[in-house]
Amino acid sequence: MLPDLARGEDIFSSPELRMKMRILHAVDKPLDRITITEICKNAGISRQAFYRHFQSKYDIPWWHSIFCRQFYLNEIGRSIDWKTGYYHHLRLINQERDFYRKSIQYSINTPFGQTVMPENRKVVLLDTLENYRHIEVNDNMRFIVEIFSKLECEVLNDWFRSDQPTDLVRWTDDLVSLVPDRLFRALQLDQAMPDGTPVLGLFH
């Protein structure tokens, strides 16, 4: 079931997730310039507590992004259409935009989004195509998914670490315009929201 963030539903309610968010909120400068000792001091926890939840400070942003993907982004082609998925994923991630601006501004040791993020997205898209839409994935579609996964992650990363004002509607439209036509058609769903509201009615 998708969380209803408009009604303030707390998807980070478990003790483990609350601790991870506490650590996330303790990051107040780029990851390349903050130490784990500083993060622990800001969060009021021990280093042992930090390492129970993260192996590295660089794990924090990709953990949060991948965790949030399960609610909307990963549901594209499964239970919701592209526009709905993008809009609500952006809305969810935007709640922590200040963290992304600070944390991944100058990450050079483990460039955010260049390894774990696109690979995770590629796996989800291929799984959706094969196991939810029952589409045989040939070499060309696999190539499309791999390249698009990298592009999508790069664009999202650039937006959320930038200082430009949040514009969920425009960003949603721009993201949808980047989806290759073949992939778009393969995963597009024509549907209304659970309350009967047409999908397009959420954005315009």
N, C-alpha and C positions, 0 to 999 in steps of 0.2 A: 504494500500500500504506500502510495506517495505521501510525503508529509505535507500538511497544509500550512505552509509558512506564513500565509496571509493571516492566519488566525493565531500566529505565534507559537505553533507547535515546536517543541524543543527536541530536535533529533539527536542532540548530544547529551542525553539525560543519564547515561550510565556512568558510574564512577570512573571507569577507565577512560571513556571519551572526555569526561569533564577534566581529568588530569591532563590529557593530551592538549585540550584547548587552553588550559592554564599555561602549559609550556609554550604553546603557540603564541599566546598573548604576551609572553615574557620576552619575545624577540622584538627589540626596539631599534635595531639597526641592521644593515646588510649582514647576511650570514658569514661572509668572508671577514667581517670586522668584529664580530661578537664571539666570545668564547662560551663554551658550555658552562664554565664556572659563572659567568655573568648571567646566562639564561637561568641557571638554578637559583642564583641570588634574587633575580627579579621575580621568579616564580615562588620563592620561599620553599624550595625543596632541596633534597640532597642529590648529589651526582648519581647515587645508586638509583634513586627514584627516576631520574632522567633516563638512565640506561635500561630501566625496566620497560620503557615505552618507545624509545628511539635508539637506534644504533649510532646515529650521527645527527648533528644539527641540520645537515642537508636533507635528512629524511622528512623533516617537519612539513615543508610546503607540499611535497609530492604525496605524503600521506593524506593531508587535508583534501587536496584536489581529487585524489582517487576515491577517498571516502565519499565525497560529495557527488561524484559522478554516478553512483549507484541509484540515486533518487530520480534523476531526470535525463542526464546525458546518455547513460547506458540504456535507457528505456526507449530511445528513438528507434523506431522500426519494430518494437516489441509491443508497447502499450500506448505510445504517443507518437505524434508526427514530429518532423524536424523542427518546425517553428516553435511548437510548444516546449519541446525538449531543450532547445537552446535558450529560449527566453527564461525558463525557470531555473536552468543550471546557472546562467549568468546572475540571476537574482540571488541565488543561494551563495555563490562564490563572492558576490559583491558585498555580502555582510562582513567579509574579512578582507576587503580590498586594502585597507590600511596596512595589514600584515604583509600582503604581497608587494605593496610599494616599497616597504622597508626591507623585507627579507631577501628578495631575489633581484635587487637593483644591480648588484655587481658580482653575482655569483660566478666565479671563474674556476674554482676547484671542482665543483660538480655542477656544470651548467644545467639549470632547471629546465626540464622539458626535452632534453636532447636524447635521453635514453629511456628511463622508466616510463615516462608519461606517454610518448607515442606508441611504445610497444604495448602498453596496457590498453590503449584505445584501439589499436589494430586488432588485438585478440578479441575484444568485445564486439567490434564491428563484424569480424569474420564469424564469430559465434552467432550473432544475430542473423546474418545472411543464411548460414547453413542450418541452424537448429530452430530458428523461429520463423524465418521466411521460406525455408526449404529450397534455397537457391544454390545450385551447384557453382562453386567458386572456381573459375578457371584462372590461368596465369595472369590474364589481363586484369580481371577484377581484383586479384590479390595485389597486383602492382598499384592499381588505383587506390585501394584501401591503405596500402603502406605509405604512399606519397601523401595522400590526403590526411592521414593521421598526424604526420609530421607538420603539415601546414596548419591544421586546425590548432594543434598545441602551441605552435609558435605564435599564431595570431592571438590566442587567448592570453598567453604569457605576456606579450607586448602590451595588450590593453590593460591588464590588471597591475602591471608595475609602472604604468605611465601616470602622468598627472592630469590627463584629459578627463573632463567630466563624464560621469557614468550616463550612458544613454542606452538603456536596455533594448528599446524598440529598434533603434538604428543598428546597434551591434547585432541583434538577432537577424535582421534583414541582411546585413553584410555577411554574416556567417553562412546563412542559407545560400547566398549567391555564390559562395566558394565551393559548395558541394558539387562534385562532378555529376553530370546529368544521369549517367547510368547508375551510380550509387544512390542518388536522390530518389530515382524512380523505384529502385529495388526495395528501399526502406520506407517510402512515404506511406503514411496512413491517412485516410480521409475519415475524420471522426469529430464528434463533439466532445467537450469535457464531460466528466461524470454528472455534472449538474444540468447538462443539456446545452450549455453555452457553446456556440460555434467557436472553433479554435481561433479563427481570424478575429473574432470579437475581443479577444484578450489583448490585442496589439494595436488596433486602429479604431 
